[in-house]
Amino acid sequence: MVFKSGYVSIAGRPNVGKSTLLNEIIGQKIAIVTPKAQTTRNSITGIKTVPDAQIIFIDTPGIHKPLHKLGEIMVKNAFGSLKDVDVVIYVTLPVMPKSFDVDTVRKVMNSSKKCILAINKVDTVKKAILLPVIGKYAEMFSFAEIVPISALSGEGIDALVDTVKKYLPEGPQLYPDDMASDQMEKFLAAEIIREKVFLYTKEEIPHSVTVEVLRWNENDSESVVKVEANIYVERESQKGIIIGSGGSMLKKIGSAARMEIERVFGAQFYLSLWVKTKKDWRENVSFLREIGFK
């Protein structure tokens, strides 16, 4: 049996379901998912191992028109991830492409990589709407293949993985069978905390939130992993919203984050959270570097 391995970038506009797609392919939560656009800020790696292949998927930030330094870094990283992969999956929605979509696809196609178009959320439209969309994209661009999917229901996911395998080079297995991601524990914990901030504060808090895990104390003599983290916001008013009356909102965020972190890591955790104001941190290049953005 020929074994294949390679890297695949999942690219596309914000809020098209790239992170949901990655989680569905891997079969567990690797990337956080919220209703808000541009949730993914870093390139997140998920590893899919099957009998005849190992595919390393990279979930990238949504490609958008940046409004600050953080946005510029996110878009730069999204396009930068295309350089060192074997295949690109471009994810879009079942609607006719607009001008920004066309420009974005052109830039992605300029990477000269095999590009597969995955039209997501096909379970939300009828075939009479979907087929012209497929036809339009096929007419405008030379995709290797076009695969209709629903990342939420799982429809078409196996077909997408099989399609990706066709375009991978022969190569050795790069990671152990049971490894689902190469993300560090601190990074995933910080992302889970940030996800809960987004979900519980809803529209009250924009994208001016970031999380930094300061300490991760895992002592063999203790059954509880102790984690300390800072939640940074840009304004004092945002700090008050996250803390809530008598600390109620922060307790709710912390409890939900702790339960999910325990589920993901299979251990008992003690989570301490602090909320701090870092004025205009999204424009602060030195701070962005400090918390891992390059």
C-alpha positions as CSV (number, residue, x, y, z in Angstrom):
1,M,0.0,0.0,0.0
2,V,1.3,3.4,-1.0
3,F,1.4,5.8,2.0
4,K,0.9,9.5,1.6
5,S,1.6,12.4,3.9
6,G,1.5,16.2,3.6
7,Y,0.3,19.6,4.7
8,V,-3.0,21.1,3.9
9,S,-4.0,24.7,4.5
10,I,-7.7,25.6,5.2
11,A,-8.2,29.1,3.9
12,G,-11.2,31.4,3.4
13,R,-13.1,34.4,4.5
14,P,-14.0,34.9,8.2
15,N,-17.0,33.0,9.6
16,V,-17.3,30.4,6.8
17,G,-16.8,27.5,9.1
18,K,-13.0,26.7,8.8
19,S,-12.5,25.9,12.5
20,T,-15.7,23.8,12.6
21,L,-14.4,21.9,9.5
22,L,-11.1,21.2,11.1
23,N,-12.7,19.9,14.3
24,E,-15.0,17.7,12.3
25,I,-12.2,16.2,10.2
26,I,-10.0,15.5,13.3
27,G,-12.9,14.2,15.3
28,Q,-12.2,16.4,18.3
29,K,-12.0,20.0,19.3
30,I,-8.7,21.5,18.1
31,A,-9.9,25.1,17.2
32,I,-12.3,27.3,19.1
33,V,-15.6,28.1,17.5
34,T,-17.9,31.0,18.1
35,P,-20.6,32.8,16.1
36,K,-18.3,35.8,15.8
37,A,-16.2,36.3,12.7
38,Q,-12.4,36.2,12.8
39,T,-12.3,34.0,15.9
40,T,-9.2,32.2,14.8
41,R,-6.1,34.4,15.1
42,N,-3.2,31.9,14.9
43,S,-2.6,29.1,12.5
44,I,-3.8,26.0,14.3
45,T,-2.7,22.5,13.3
46,G,-4.8,19.3,13.3
47,I,-3.5,15.8,12.4
48,K,-5.6,13.2,10.6
49,T,-4.1,9.7,10.5
50,V,-5.8,7.0,8.4
51,P,-4.4,3.6,7.2
52,D,-3.0,5.0,4.0
53,A,-2.2,8.6,4.8
54,Q,-1.4,11.3,7.4
55,I,-2.7,14.7,6.7
56,I,-1.6,17.8,8.7
57,F,-4.3,20.4,8.4
58,I,-3.6,24.1,9.2
59,D,-6.6,26.2,10.1
60,T,-5.8,29.8,9.2
61,P,-7.2,33.2,10.3
62,G,-10.0,34.4,8.1
63,I,-8.9,36.6,5.2
64,H,-10.3,40.1,5.6
65,K,-9.6,43.8,5.2
66,P,-7.5,44.5,8.4
67,L,-8.3,47.5,10.6
68,H,-5.4,47.2,13.0
69,K,-1.9,45.7,13.4
70,L,-3.4,42.4,14.7
71,G,-5.5,42.1,11.6
72,E,-2.6,42.8,9.4
73,I,-0.6,40.0,11.1
74,M,-3.6,37.6,10.8
75,V,-4.0,38.2,7.1
76,K,-0.2,37.9,6.5
77,N,-0.1,34.6,8.4
78,A,-3.1,33.3,6.5
79,F,-1.4,33.9,3.1
80,G,2.0,32.9,4.6
81,S,0.6,29.4,5.5
82,L,0.1,28.7,1.8
83,K,3.8,28.7,1.0
84,D,4.8,25.5,2.7
85,V,1.7,23.2,2.1
86,D,0.9,20.6,-0.5
87,V,-2.8,21.4,-0.9
88,V,-5.1,24.3,-0.1
89,I,-8.8,23.9,0.8
90,Y,-10.6,27.1,0.1
91,V,-13.8,27.2,2.2
92,T,-16.7,29.4,1.1
93,L,-20.5,29.6,1.6
94,P,-23.2,28.5,-0.9
95,V,-23.7,32.0,-2.3
96,M,-22.5,33.7,-5.5
97,P,-19.0,35.1,-5.1
98,K,-18.7,38.9,-4.5
99,S,-15.8,41.1,-5.6
100,F,-13.8,40.5,-2.3
101,D,-14.3,36.8,-2.6
102,V,-13.0,36.8,-6.2
103,D,-9.9,38.9,-5.2
104,T,-9.2,36.5,-2.3
105,V,-9.5,33.4,-4.4
106,R,-7.2,34.9,-7.0
107,K,-4.5,35.5,-4.3
108,V,-4.9,32.0,-3.0
109,M,-4.7,30.5,-6.5
110,N,-1.4,32.5,-7.0
111,S,0.2,30.2,-4.5
112,S,0.4,27.7,-7.3
113,K,-0.8,24.9,-5.0
114,K,-3.5,22.4,-5.8
115,C,-6.6,24.1,-4.5
116,I,-9.8,22.3,-3.6
117,L,-13.0,24.4,-3.2
118,A,-15.1,23.3,-0.3
119,I,-18.6,24.9,-0.4
120,N,-19.7,24.7,3.3
121,K,-23.2,24.8,4.8
122,V,-24.8,23.1,1.8
123,D,-27.5,21.7,4.1
124,T,-28.9,25.3,4.4
125,V,-29.8,25.7,0.8
126,K,-31.6,23.8,-2.0
127,K,-29.8,22.3,-5.0
128,A,-31.4,24.8,-7.2
129,I,-29.4,27.5,-5.4
130,L,-26.2,25.4,-4.9
131,L,-25.7,24.2,-8.4
132,P,-25.4,27.7,-10.0
133,V,-22.9,28.6,-7.3
134,I,-20.8,25.6,-8.1
135,G,-21.0,26.4,-11.8
136,K,-20.0,30.0,-11.3
137,Y,-16.9,29.1,-9.2
138,A,-15.9,26.4,-11.8
139,E,-16.3,28.9,-14.6
140,M,-14.1,31.5,-12.9
141,F,-11.3,29.4,-11.4
142,S,-9.4,26.2,-12.1
143,F,-9.9,24.4,-8.9
144,A,-8.5,20.9,-8.7
145,E,-12.0,19.8,-7.5
146,I,-15.1,21.3,-5.9
147,V,-16.6,19.4,-2.9
148,P,-20.0,20.4,-1.3
149,I,-19.9,19.9,2.5
150,S,-21.5,20.6,5.8
151,A,-18.9,20.9,8.5
152,L,-21.7,21.0,11.1
153,S,-23.5,17.8,10.1
154,G,-20.5,16.0,8.7
155,E,-22.0,15.8,5.2
156,G,-19.3,15.4,2.5
157,I,-16.4,15.4,5.0
158,D,-15.2,11.9,4.1
159,A,-15.3,12.8,0.4
160,L,-13.3,15.9,1.1
161,V,-10.6,13.9,3.0
162,D,-10.5,11.4,0.2
163,T,-10.1,14.2,-2.4
164,V,-7.3,15.8,-0.4
165,K,-5.4,12.4,-0.3
166,K,-5.4,12.2,-4.1
167,Y,-3.2,15.3,-4.3
168,L,-0.8,14.5,-1.5
169,P,2.7,13.2,-2.2
170,E,4.0,9.9,-1.1
171,G,5.8,10.2,2.2
172,P,6.3,8.8,5.7
173,Q,4.1,9.2,8.7
174,L,5.3,12.3,10.5
175,Y,3.4,12.1,13.8
176,P,2.3,9.2,16.2
177,D,-1.1,7.6,15.4
178,D,-2.8,9.0,18.5
179,M,-1.6,12.6,18.0
180,A,-4.4,15.0,17.0
181,S,-2.6,18.3,17.2
182,D,0.8,19.8,17.8
183,Q,-0.5,22.8,19.7
184,M,1.0,23.4,23.1
185,E,-1.2,22.9,26.2
186,K,-1.0,26.5,27.2
187,F,-2.1,27.7,23.8
188,L,-5.2,25.5,23.7
189,A,-6.2,26.4,27.2
190,A,-5.9,30.1,26.4
191,E,-8.0,29.6,23.3
192,I,-10.7,27.8,25.3
193,I,-10.8,30.7,27.8
194,R,-11.1,33.2,25.0
195,E,-13.9,31.2,23.4
196,K,-15.9,31.3,26.7
197,V,-15.4,35.1,26.9
198,F,-16.8,35.5,23.4
199,L,-19.7,33.1,24.0
200,Y,-20.8,34.6,27.4
201,T,-20.3,38.3,26.7
202,K,-21.9,38.0,23.2
203,E,-22.1,41.4,21.5
204,E,-20.9,43.4,24.6
205,I,-17.3,42.6,23.9
206,P,-15.7,43.0,20.5
207,H,-12.5,41.3,19.3
208,S,-10.4,43.4,21.7
209,V,-9.9,40.3,24.0
210,T,-6.8,38.1,24.2
211,V,-5.7,35.6,26.8
212,E,-2.2,34.7,28.1
213,V,-1.6,31.7,30.2
214,L,1.1,32.7,32.7
215,R,1.6,29.5,34.8
216,W,0.9,25.8,34.2
217,N,1.8,23.9,37.4
218,E,1.5,20.2,36.8
219,N,2.9,18.4,40.0
220,D,3.1,14.6,40.0
221,S,2.3,14.7,43.8
222,E,-1.0,16.6,43.2
223,S,-4.0,15.4,41.3
224,V,-5.0,19.0,40.2
225,V,-3.3,21.0,37.5
226,K,-3.1,24.7,38.5
227,V,-3.4,27.2,35.7
228,E,-3.2,31.0,35.9
229,A,-4.2,33.3,33.1
230,N,-4.7,36.9,32.2
231,I,-7.6,38.1,30.1
232,Y,-6.6,41.4,28.4
233,V,-9.0,44.0,27.1
234,E,-8.4,47.5,25.6
235,R,-10.7,49.6,27.8
236,E,-11.7,49.7,31.5
237,S,-15.4,49.5,30.5
238,Q,-14.7,46.1,28.8
239,K,-13.0,44.9,32.0
240,G,-16.1,45.6,34.0
241,I,-18.3,43.7,31.6
242,I,-16.1,40.6,31.7
243,I,-15.8,40.7,35.5
244,G,-19.6,41.4,36.0
245,S,-21.5,42.3,39.1
246,G,-19.6,40.9,42.1
247,G,-17.4,38.9,39.7
248,S,-20.4,36.9,38.5
249,M,-19.5,37.0,34.8
250,L,-15.8,36.0,35.4
251,K,-16.9,33.1,37.5
252,K,-19.2,31.9,34.8
253,I,-16.5,32.2,32.2
254,G,-14.0,30.5,34.4
255,S,-16.3,27.6,35.3
256,A,-17.2,26.9,31.7
257,A,-13.5,27.2,30.6
258,R,-12.3,24.9,33.4
259,M,-14.9,22.2,32.6
260,E,-13.9,22.2,28.9
261,I,-10.2,22.2,29.6
262,E,-10.7,19.2,31.9
263,R,-12.7,17.4,29.2
264,V,-10.0,18.1,26.6
265,F,-7.0,17.2,28.8
266,G,-8.6,14.4,30.8
267,A,-7.4,15.8,34.2
268,Q,-8.7,18.0,37.1
269,F,-7.8,21.7,36.9
270,Y,-7.8,24.7,39.2
271,L,-8.2,27.8,37.0
272,S,-7.3,31.3,38.2
273,L,-8.3,34.2,35.9
274,W,-7.5,37.9,36.1
275,V,-8.8,40.7,33.8
276,K,-6.4,43.4,32.9
277,T,-6.6,46.5,30.7
278,K,-4.0,46.9,28.0
279,K,-4.9,50.0,26.1
280,D,-5.0,49.5,22.3
281,W,-3.1,46.2,22.5
282,R,-4.1,45.3,18.9
283,E,-1.9,48.1,17.7
284,N,1.0,47.4,20.0
285,V,3.5,45.4,18.0
286,S,5.8,44.6,20.9
287,F,2.9,43.3,23.0
288,L,1.6,41.2,20.0
289,R,5.1,39.6,19.7
290,E,5.1,39.0,23.5
291,I,1.9,37.0,23.3
292,G,3.0,35.0,20.3
293,F,1.9,36.9,17.1
294,K,4.7,37.3,14.5
